[in-house]
Amino acid sequence: MNILVTGAAGFVGSSLISSILSTENTKGWNIVGVDNLSYGYRERVSSIMSHNFEFIELDICDPSISTRLEGYSFDIIIHCAAVAPLPECEVDHHKCLTTNVAALGSVYHIASRTKCKRIIHFSSSAVYEGSSTFPTPEDVEIATLLAYPTSKYLSEIYLESLSRSHDTQVFCIRLFNLYGPRQDYFRKQPPLIGYLLKCLINKEVPHLYSDGNQARDYIYIDDLLEIIVKLLAVPYKPRSFEVLNAGSGNPVSVNQIINCLDKIAGSPIVPIRNNAETFWDRYPHIFENDLPLDLAIIKSEVNKHSHSCNAKLFNYIGYHRFRTMEEGLTNCYNFALKNWAEISSAKLGPLND
């Protein structure tokens, strides 16, 4: 099987490539990874040593990308490239829509020039913002507010139309809160678990923006990788489109995560609690322009609950036992502790598993 992975130097893309290349039943598969390195790190792909992997520094938004990949033949495209941080999407709506929606035009042109009829696209559970149905199924009403979830929902609509008009099979994965050893620790607005680990190892006091009782559905990276490998084995069905949740189905609160890390590290985390409305204060432009974002939306985002309904996913891959939060956090903590000098000097997520 020949696979193209966009966003190959990101957390998801690089982890997925490593997993496929190291899985027994995928030996002999060939992967081409592309990334413009705007959010990904070259070290993540340079550490993948395999003659079955080729990395090409390309911008998925470049209209010439399909021409530059002409001559390749792909069985499937796994589209991971995106602008994911919510506040950065609010700062630059144009970049958000260009990368998260318009770039799918490049994915189509690549598919059409490389005889590829299958696409796996990473959407986001963020499209469920404001939902009060838990666990949340894929057919719940979507009414997005922020730029990032809106861009992800638009990307789904485009791919659904593509599946109706061409002989393509598309899986859109609505990914819940992903974490794992390759996560980013130093992003301006880092993911919670990466941020807590950085504070724990550096003996810093974390600043949190809620009482910690809100719970979200977290999925460990290895569980996601196993799901994707199973989806790759699903027989091709022309003109088909499916949206699938990918979460553990077990919401965990911020306070539970803190207590778990306390236990694993043997060191207490005592955060400073700030007001939810100040969570995006590092991005003042969002609130100081002539059309400022409603602060109530920030408060709602900080305190939102998420819970994945996995019934539809299990129809495709069979039942999957997800790793517990303690299992996942133990792996993350041990890896970060062992490799922190390298991680902090590079100011990026871990390079190897």
KASULWO-V667383 format. One record per run of one state. SS is the DSSP state (2 for helix, 1 for strand, 0 for the rest). FROM is the first residue (numbers start at 1). LEN is the number of residues. If there is no record, write none. Layout:
BEGIN
ss/from/len
SS/FROM/LEN
SS/FROM/LEN
END
This chain:
BEGIN
ss/from/len
0/1/1
1/2/5
0/7/4
2/11/12
0/23/1
2/24/3
0/27/3
1/30/6
0/36/6
2/42/5
0/47/6
1/53/5
0/58/7
2/65/4
0/69/7
1/76/4
0/80/6
2/86/6
0/92/1
2/93/10
0/103/1
2/104/10
0/114/4
1/118/7
2/125/4
0/129/7
1/136/1
0/137/10
2/147/19
0/166/3
1/169/7
0/176/1
1/177/3
0/180/12
2/192/11
0/203/4
1/207/2
0/209/6
1/215/6
2/221/12
0/233/7
1/240/7
0/247/4
1/251/3
2/254/12
0/266/6
1/272/2
0/274/2
2/276/3
0/279/6
2/285/4
0/289/6
2/295/8
0/303/5
1/308/1
0/309/2
2/311/7
0/318/7
2/325/22
0/347/7
END
